[in-house]
Amino acid sequence: MMKLRILDMKEFLKAVNECTGPVYMVDSDGRKENINNEYGIQAKLQAEYQRNRKILSLCLEVPTPADYLNIVNYYVGDC
């Protein structure tokens, strides 16, 4: 699991939607929800991002190694 602080939601969602497998958002209670190409969930994340002054903290679980590296590469460039 990785904890991210999202500063560029558009590029984050682009990286997520390029993944071939699921990208799970993990809630504090341990519940997982796939956000890959789930546009309804992504719209809610974007709204929360806007409410939080364009910062959003997320915990993700990315089971596919290539997808994991894709998200890490996005995050390294975003910091």
SERO-4910 file (N, C-alpha, C, O; in steps of 0.05 Angstrom, whole numbers):
BEGIN
 pado doro    nc1    nc2    nc3   cac1   cac2   cac3    cc1    cc2    cc3    oc1    oc2    oc3
  Met    A     17    -23      0      0      0      0     18     25      0     39     25     12
  Met    A      9     46    -14     24     71    -14      5     94     -7    -18     94    -13
  Lys    A     17    113      7      2    137     15     13    160     -2     37    165     -4
  Leu    A     -6    173    -16      1    195    -34    -13    221    -26    -36    220    -15
  Arg    A      0    243    -31    -13    269    -29    -15    280    -57      6    287    -70
  Ile    A    -39    281    -68    -43    288    -96    -44    319    -98    -60    332    -85
  Leu    A    -27    330   -115    -26    358   -120    -35    366   -148    -42    389   -153
  Asp    A    -36    346   -166    -45    350   -194    -65    328   -201    -57    307   -211
  Met    A    -90    333   -195   -111    312   -198   -113    303   -227   -117    279   -232
  Lys    A   -112    321   -246   -115    313   -274    -93    293   -282   -100    273   -295
  Glu    A    -68    298   -276    -47    279   -283    -48    254   -267    -41    232   -277
  Phe    A    -57    255   -242    -60    231   -225    -81    213   -238    -76    189   -241
  Leu    A   -104    224   -246   -125    207   -257   -116    197   -285   -124    175   -292
  Lys    A   -101    212   -299    -90    202   -325    -73    178   -320    -75    158   -334
  Ala    A    -55    179   -300    -38    156   -293    -54    132   -284    -48    110   -292
  Val    A    -74    137   -268    -92    115   -259   -106    102   -282   -107     77   -284
  Asn    A   -117    118   -300   -133    107   -322   -116     93   -343   -126     79   -360
  Glu    A    -90     98   -343    -71     83   -361    -64     56   -350    -52     40   -365
  Cys    A    -71     50   -326    -64     24   -314    -81      2   -326   -104      6   -335
  Thr    A    -69    -22   -328    -83    -45   -340   -100    -60   -320   -119    -74   -328
  Gly    A    -93    -58   -295   -107    -73   -274   -121    -53   -255   -121    -29   -260
  Pro    A   -132    -64   -233   -145    -46   -214   -126    -28   -199   -103    -35   -194
  Val    A   -136     -5   -191   -122     13   -173   -141     18   -150   -161     32   -153
  Tyr    A   -135      6   -127   -154      7   -105   -148     31    -87   -125     35    -78
  Met    A   -168     47    -81   -167     67    -60   -175     53    -34   -196     40    -33
  Val    A   -159     56    -14   -164     42     11   -173     62     32   -159     81     38
  Asp    A   -197     58     44   -207     75     64   -194     69     91   -180     49     94
  Ser    A   -198     87    110   -186     83    137   -197     58    151   -183     47    168
  Asp    A   -220     49    143   -231     24    155   -222     -1    139   -231    -23    146
  Gly    A   -205      2    119   -195    -20    104   -211    -28     79   -203    -46     64
  Arg    A   -233    -14     75   -250    -20     51   -235    -10     26   -224     11     25
  Lys    A   -236    -27      5   -223    -21    -20   -243    -15    -42   -264    -28    -43
  Glu    A   -236      4    -59   -253     11    -81   -236     17   -106   -217     33   -104
  Asn    A   -241      3   -128   -226      6   -152   -233     34   -164   -256     40   -168
  Ile    A   -212     50   -170   -217     76   -182   -208     77   -211   -211     98   -224
  Asn    A   -197     56   -222   -187     55   -249   -211     56   -269   -228     38   -269
  Asn    A   -213     78   -284   -234     82   -304   -262     82   -291   -282     76   -305
  Glu    A   -264     89   -266   -289     91   -252   -295    121   -249   -288    134   -230
  Tyr    A   -308    132   -270   -310    161   -273   -328    174   -252   -324    197   -245
  Gly    A   -348    160   -242   -365    170   -220   -349    174   -195   -351    195   -182
  Ile    A   -333    155   -188   -315    157   -164   -295    179   -168   -289    194   -150
  Gln    A   -284    180   -193   -264    200   -199   -275    228   -197   -261    247   -188
  Ala    A   -300    232   -204   -313    258   -202   -315    266   -172   -311    290   -166
  Lys    A   -322    247   -155   -323    253   -126   -296    260   -115   -293    278    -99
  Leu    A   -275    246   -125   -248    252   -116   -240    281   -125   -227    295   -110
  Gln    A   -247    288   -149   -241    315   -160   -255    336   -143   -243    357   -138
  Ala    A   -280    331   -135   -295    350   -119   -282    353    -92   -279    376    -81
  Glu    A   -274    331    -80   -260    332    -54   -233    347    -56   -226    362    -38
  Tyr    A   -219    342    -77   -194    355    -83   -198    385    -85   -182    401    -73
  Gln    A   -219    394    -98   -225    423   -100   -232    435    -73   -223    457    -66
  Arg    A   -248    420    -57   -255    430    -30   -231    432    -12   -231    450      5
  Asn    A   -211    415    -16   -187    415      1   -165    433    -10   -141    428     -4
  Arg    A   -172    452    -25   -153    472    -36   -132    458    -54   -108    464    -53
  Lys    A   -141    440    -71   -125    426    -91   -103    409    -78    -80    408    -88
  Ile    A   -110    395    -57    -92    375    -44   -110    352    -35   -132    357    -23
  Leu    A   -102    328    -40   -118    305    -32    -99    282    -24    -82    274    -39
  Ser    A   -103    272      0    -87    250     10   -103    224      5   -126    222     12
  Leu    A    -89    204     -6   -101    179    -12    -83    156     -5    -58    159     -6
  Cys    A    -94    133      3    -80    108      6    -88     91    -18   -112     87    -23
  Leu    A    -68     80    -32    -74     63    -55    -61     36    -52    -40     33    -40
  Glu    A    -74     16    -64    -63    -10    -67    -64    -17    -97    -85    -17   -109
  Val    A    -40    -22   -108    -38    -27   -137    -25    -55   -140     -1    -57   -139
  Pro    A    -41    -76   -145    -30   -103   -145    -13   -110   -170      4   -128   -168
  Thr    A    -17    -97   -192     -2   -103   -216     25    -87   -216     24    -63   -215
  Pro    A     48   -101   -216     74    -87   -213     78    -65   -234     88    -44   -226
  Ala    A     71    -69   -259     75    -48   -279     58    -23   -273     67     -1   -277
  Asp    A     34    -28   -263     16     -6   -256     27      8   -231     25     33   -230
  Tyr    A     37     -7   -212     49      5   -188     71     24   -197     73     47   -187
  Leu    A     89     15   -215    110     33   -224    100     57   -239    112     79   -237
  Asn    A     79     54   -254     66     76   -268     57     98   -248     62    122   -252
  Ile    A     44     90   -226     35    108   -206     59    121   -192     59    145   -187
  Val    A     79    105   -185    103    116   -172    116    137   -190    125    158   -180
  Asn    A    119    131   -215    131    149   -234    115    176   -236    127    197   -237
  Tyr    A     89    173   -236     73    198   -236     79    214   -210     83    238   -212
  Tyr    A     79    200   -187     82    214   -162    110    227   -159    112    250   -149
  Val    A    130    214   -168    157    226   -168    158    251   -184    171    271   -175
  Gly    A    145    252   -206    144    276   -223    126    298   -211    130    321   -218
  Asp    A    107    291   -194     88    310   -183     99    324   -158     90    345   -151
  Cys    A    119    312   -145    129    323   -119    145    348   -123    155    359   -103
***
